[in-house]
C-alpha cells in the first residue's frame, strides 16, 4: 500500500500520519517530547529529540508502506539558525520567551513606532511571538553567534530541509506574525534589508511545488499549521465562510477579508496570515482554551467533580447567566478574567454555564473584529469547543443570522499539508466529503 506521510508538529504533541489516495489514515503515531532548556534556562523544543523521532518514524513507515511523498505542518513563529554546513547554531527558542523591553523599544523607535510598524507588519506587538524579533535579538545580544549564521529557516521549512536537503521559505510561515513581511507592499519589511538580515533568509518557494529526491520521493516544503488547516475548508466550501479553530488558542480565520488592519483591530489581537498563494487573510486570536482549562479546574475542585464531568455536561436552558462586562476584560497571555468566585454558585452546572457564557462573550468580540467588514454565510467551529453543546448553543444564539456549523476534519493541518501536494502524488480527484459538517441545532 502507498500514500503520503505527513509530520504534524505541534507544541505539545508530535504526530505522523500516512494518508492513502482517498485521504483515509492508514497509519499514525504520536509522541510527547520533554522540553529542553535554552542558554537562559527557559523551556524550548528538544530539536535533536524531534529530529531523531521523525527519522525513526520515516524508517518505520517506509519499511511497511510505499511512501510516495512527505510533507510537514508545524507551529509557526519559530526559527532555526544554521551555519554554512547546515548545523543548528542555537536552541529552538520558544515563542513565549520573554523579550527584553529595552531592545524592543530600540527596534520600534528605529523603524517607525509600534502603531505604524504593526499596521505594516499586520500583527500586534507580541515580543518573541513576532519571530523576526528573535533575529534582531540574536544580532544585537549575541553578535559572535550571529556572525556564524548563514541561513535562517522557519520551522516547517527546516523540517523539510532534513529530508530534501533544500533550504527554502514558504509564504505561510512568513505571514505568521513574524514582523518580517510588509503586507501592503507584499515583500520583506525594510528593516530586514537595513539590518542585513535578508541575505540569510532562504529564497521563497511555492508550497505546492515540492522537491524530488534521488530515491524518487516527493518532499514538500512545509506549511504553518494554521494555514494548512484552512486548506480542506477552502477546497470543500464554495461560499464565504469563517472558521473558528479552537484549542489552546481560539483562532478565527476569515479567508474573505483581506482588508488592512485598523489600529483598533490590532489592539484587540487581530492580525493577518498569508495563504499559500500569498494573499492575506484576517485572523483574530483568543487564549480561550487555556482560560477554560484553568477555570474549569477551579470549578471542579469547588464542587468535588472531575473536569471530565464538566466537559460532558449538556446545555440547560433553565440556567440563567450574568452578562460579562467586556470593557476591560481580556483573555490573553497571561490569562486574566473576571474574578468569579465559583464556590458561591449554587450548583456546578450553574458555575460551568457561567464560564461558558463568559467565553462565548469573549469569542464573539474576538470574531466580530474580522467579520464586521466581510460578513459570511457560514461559521464553522472545529476542535474541542465544537464538541461542547453548551458552547455551541450559546455561540449559535450569539449569531442568529449566521448558520453555525460544527465540523470534523480529521487532522485538518496534516490533511491540508497532504492536499497542497495532491497533484504530485495522488492519481484520484480530491474527495468531496473531506469535511464532516453538521449545522448546529438545539
N, C-alpha and C positions, 0 to 999 in steps of 0.2 A: 504494500500500500504506500501511497505517496501523499505529500502535502507540503504546506508552508509552515515553518517553525517561527513562532513569534515569542520574543522575550519581552515581557511587560514588567518593567522595573519600577515599582512604587517605593515610597519612602520606607514603608513598613514591610510589605510583602513583595517578594520577587517571584514572578510566575513565568512559566513557559507553557505554550500551547502548540499543538500540531493540528492545523485545520486541513480537512480534505477539500476537494473541489466544490462541495456543497456547503462549505463553511461549517461543517459539523466537527466538533472537537474529537479527534482520535486519541489524543494523549495529552496529559497535563501534569504539571508538577509545580510545587511552590515551596518556598523556604523563607524563614525569617532570620536574617543575619544580625548578630550582635553588632552594635555600633562600635566604631573605633574612636580615637580622640585626635584632634589636631595639635599643633605645637603650643596652643594656648590652653589645652585641656578641654576644649569644647567638643561636644559629640559631633561625629561626622560619619559618612559612609565608609564601611570597610571595603574599599575598592579592590584590593588583592583578593579578598574573600569572595566578592561578587564575580570577579573575572574567573576565578577558579571554579565556582559553581556553574557559570554559564558554559565553560568549556566541557565540564563533566556532563552537563545536560545535552549538549550538542553531540558528544560522542555516544551517549546512551541512545538518543533518538535515531541518530544516523545508522546505528547498528541494527535497529529494528525496523526502520522505515526508509523509504527513499525521500530524502529531504530535497525538494525542488528549489526552495527559496527560503531565505531567512530575513526577517525584519525586526525592528525594535521600536517600542514605545516606552518612554520613561518620563519621570517627573522632570520639570524644567528648572530654570533659574540656577543651574549648576554647571560649572565649567571645569575642564580638565586642562592643565598646563603641561605641555610636552617640550622636551629638549629636542635637539636635532636628530637624535636616534629614536624618537618616539617614546622615550621613557617619561613616566609621570614625575613631575618635579615637586608637587605639593600634595597635601591631603585634599580630599574632595570636600571642600568647605561646605558646611551646612547653610542653607539659605536663611535659617533662623539665627545665625550667628550675629551677635551684637556688632553694630557698625560704629566706628569711632566718630563721635559727634563733631570734633574739630575738623576731621578730614572731610566729613560730609558737608560742612559749612563751606570749606575751601572749594570743594568741587562745584557746588551750586552757585557760589559767588563768582567763580571763574566763568561759568557757562550759562549765565543769564538769569539766575534766580530760580527758586523752586517752582513757582507758578508757571512761568514761561517754559521752563525746561520740561515740566510734567506734561504740558499740553503737546509739546513737540514729540516727546517720547511715548505719549499715550499711556502713562502709568502714574499713579501716586508715588510719593516718596516712600520707599519701602526698605531702605537700608540694603542689607545683603540679598534680599529677595529681588532687588534690581541687580541681577548677577554681573552686569558690566562694571558695577561699582567694586567688585572683587578684583577686577583687573587693575583699576585705578589704585586700589589699596595695596596690591602687591607691588606695583611700580613705585609707589611713594613710601611704603613702610619697609619693604624688603627688596631694595634695588639689586642686591647681589644675586638673589634668586631670579628676579625678573630679567636680569641680563642674560640668563641662560635659556629663557623661553624662546622657542622657535615657532610653535604652533599652539593655538588655543582652540579647543573643541567644546561644543555643547555636549552634555552627557549622552543624549541619544546618538549623536554622530560619532562620539568616541566608541560607544558600544559597537557601532557598525564598523569602525576602523579596525577593531580587534579581529574581525572576520574577513574584511575586504582588503585591508591594507591601504585604503584610500582615505585621505583627510579632506572632508568637505563640510559645508554648513547648510542646514536646511532652514527655510524661512519660518516654519512654525516655532522653532527654537529661538530664533532671533526675536520673534514677535512676542515672546513670553516675558513681558515686563522686564526686559534686560537693561533698559536705558541705552542700548546700542543703536537703536533704529530711529530714524527721523520719519515718522509716519506721514506727515504732509508731503515730504519730498520723495518718499519711497526709496531711501538709501540710508547708508550709515550716517549717524549723527556726526556733526562737525568735530566734536571732542575726540572721537575715535581717531580721526586723522591728525588732529593737533597734538594729541598725546603720543603719537607714533605707535598706536595700537593696531591699526587696520592691517598692517603687513603681517601680523601674526594670526589673523583670522582666516580660516580656510576658505577657499572660494565657494561661492553659492552654487548649489546643485539642486535640481528639481527632485522632490521626494518620490515622484513616480518614474524616475529614471535610475534603476538600480545598476550595480556593477556585476560583471560576470567573472567568477573566479576560475582558476586554472582547472579545477575539478568539474566545472560546468554548472556550479550552483549560482543562483541569483541572490545577491545580497543588497537589501535596501539600505538607505542612508539613515533611517530612523526618523521618529516624529516625537514632538512634545505630546504627552498623553492626553491632555485636554482637547487639543486639536484633532488628534487621532480618533477620540471617542465621538466626535461630531460627524465623522465621515459616513457611518452607516445611516444616520438620520438624513444627511444631505442626499444620499443615494436612494433612500426609501420613502421620502416625503416630497410631494410636488407642489406644496403650497406653503406660504410663510408660517414659520413656527419659531418658538424659542424653546430651549432646553434648560431645565434646572437639573444639573448633575449634582447629586447630594452625596455627602460623605463627611470627612473631617471639615472640609470646606464645601459650602453650597455655592456652586458657580453657575450663574445664569448666563447663557450664551445666546445671543441674537444674531444669526448669520445674515439677517436682512436689515441690519442697522450699521452702516459704515460711516455715520456722521462723526465729525471731530468731537472730542470730549470737551465738555464745558468745565469751568472751574468748579462748579457745584458738583458735577458728576465725579470729578477726581477726588474731591473732598469726601465723597461718600463711597470711596473704594471701588470706583469703576475704572476700567482700563480697556485697552484694545489688544486682541490677539491677531495673528496673521493666519489665514487659511493656507492650505497647501499651494494655492495659486497666487499667493502674495497679497490678496485683497484683505482689508481689515474687517474684523467683526467686533462688536462691542460685548463686553462682559462685565458682570458685577460679582463681587465676592462677599461671602458671609461666612464667618467661622462658626457655623451653626452646629455642626456635628460635635465638635469639641465641647461647646457650651451645653448641648443636650446631655452628653456623657457625664459632665461634671454635676449638673443639676439633678439628673435622673438618679445618680448615685446618692445624692443628699436625700431625695425623696424616698428612695428605697430604704435607707437607713432610718429615716424618721418613722416609717410605718412598718418596719420589720419584714419587708418583702425583698425578693430578688429583682435586680434590674431586668431580667428576662420577663418577669411578670408584667412590668410596665410596657415592654415592647409588644406584648400580646394583647394589651388592653383594647377593647372596642370603644368606638365613639358613643357617648351617651348624650343625646340632645337635651336631657333634663338638667345637665350640669351647666351652671352659668359661670362665666369668667369675667374678670376685670379687664377693661381696656388698658393697653400699655401706652404710657406716655413716651413718645419717640423723640421728643425734643432734644434730650441729652443722652439718650440711651444708645449704646454701641455694642455690637458683638464683634470684637476684633481680637487681635493678638497683642497683649494678653487679653483673655476673655473677661469682660465685665458686664454686668447686667443689673436689673433691679434686685435689691436685697429682699427677696421674698423669704419669709420665714415659713418653710414648708410644714414644720411641725404644728403650726397654728391652723392649718386647714383641717376640715372635719374628716375628710376621707382621703385615702391615697388617690382615688380616681379624680377627685376634685383638684388636688395638687398637680397631678400629671396633666390634666386638661388645661390648667392654667399655664403650665410650662409650654405646652404645645401652642397655645394661643399666643403667648409671647413670641415664640419662634416664628409663627406664621406672620405676625405683625411685622417683625424684622424682615422676614423673607419678602413680603410684599413691597416694603420700602426699598429693599435692595433691587428686586427685579424691576420695579416700576422705573428705575433710573434709565434702563435701556429699552424699555417697552414704549415709553411715552411718545417718542417721535417716530416710532416704527412699529405700530400695533400688529399683532399676529393673530391668526385664527385659531392656532392650537398651541397649548403649553404642555410640553412633555416633562415628566418628572421621572428620573431614574435614580437608582441607588437606594440606600437604606430608608430615607424618609418616604420614598414612593411605596414602601411596604406598610406604612403606618396609616390605618384608616382614619385615625384622629387627625393627623397632619393633612391628609388628602382631602378630607371633608371640609376642614377649616380653610384650606387653600382654595378649594373649589368655590366655597362661599365668598371668598375674597375677590374672585374673578368671575362674577356672574355672567359676563358677556363673552367669555372665552371658554372653549372646550378644553378641559383639563384632563390629560391622559396619564395613566401610569404606563410605563414602558419597561420592557425587559429585553435588553440587548446583551446576551451572554458575552461578558468580557469585551465591552464596547471598544476600549482603547486598543486592545490586541486585535480585535476584528477590523478596526479601521486601518491598522498597520498592514494587515493582510490584504484588505480591499484596495489600498493605494497601489499595490503591485499586481493587481488582478490579471492584467493583460500579459504579464511576463511569466506567469506560471500556471494559469488556470485556463483550460480549454472550454469551459462551460460559461454560459451567461450568468451574471450576478443574480442570485435568487431574489424573488420578490418579497419573501417573508422573513427577512433578516431581523426586522423589528417586531417583537411581540408587543402589541399595544392594546390597551383597553381604556375606553373613556370612563372616567370615574363617575360612579352613581352611588346614591345613598344605600 
